[in-house]
Amino acid sequence: MDWDGTSYDRLSAPQARWGRAVVERLELRGDETALDAGCGTGRVTEELLARVPRGRVIALDASPSMLSRAQERLGPAVTEGRVSFVRGDLLDLSPALLGDVPPLDAVLSTATFHWVMDHDRLFSNIRSVLREGGQLVAQCGGKGNIDGVIGTVRSLGVERAGTWLYATPEDTAARLAKAGFKVLEVWCHPELVSFPDRTALADFLSTVCLREHLGTIPAPQRRPFAEQVAQAMPSPVIDYVRLNMVARAE
């Protein structure tokens, strides 16, 4: 089931907040060409564009709904020729997919890599589009991410509510090095996200955490299941764990 770009845009304040902090880790002059790998609705892409006022950003996502919302948000930058959009899977990322652009100065990604199940191939693909010395600065779900949600879903008889890879910092550093990166820093940190009530939690679960599972059950059962999970959780809090990485292409 495709993402609901409009709903995600309304609910993704936590991801946008984390993304702004990740953008700040990039070392930029302002004239670079950068890729937002998994741009979503463009909220973080907008922050990246502000960091490269004389540069260019390529916004890539696999979701038509997300890209449509990002194009609406970033319309002025499109008119100025400062941003372009690519629909594609990161496991298919290559210089050819990005079109007629030189090797990139930077790749940014937030809240995306955990949806990609082959991190060895992912990092190799990212290396292929970066110039030597180019930056990779990213954040995604790490080991222990949303354990509380996963445990609650299992208690209701559903073994797996989504397809994701929550890697450890150690495994991630090894994969980056294997793909041709100089690893500067890889670490995890917790990010608890609280909701005002269980209705708001159910809204978020429906759009983000439980999206894949809900796509496998009949439409009339989707909202009731999300509400059941929200009610069964100890509190309206999601225990996010973020995996951060800073590396340069060798």
Secondary structure, 3 states (H helix, E strand, C coil): CCCCHHHHHHHCHHHHHHHHHHHCCCCCCCCCEEEEECCCCCHHHHHHHHHCCCCEEEEEECCHHHHHHHHHHCHHHHHCCCEEEEECCHHHCCHHHHCCCCCEEEEEEECCHHHCCCHHHHHHHHHHHEEEEEEEEEEEEECCCCHHHHHHHHHCCCCCCCCCCCECHHHHHHHHHHCCEEEEEEEEEEEEEECCCHHHHHHHHHHCCCHHHHCCCCHHHHHHHHHHHHHHCCCCEEEEEEEEEEEEEC
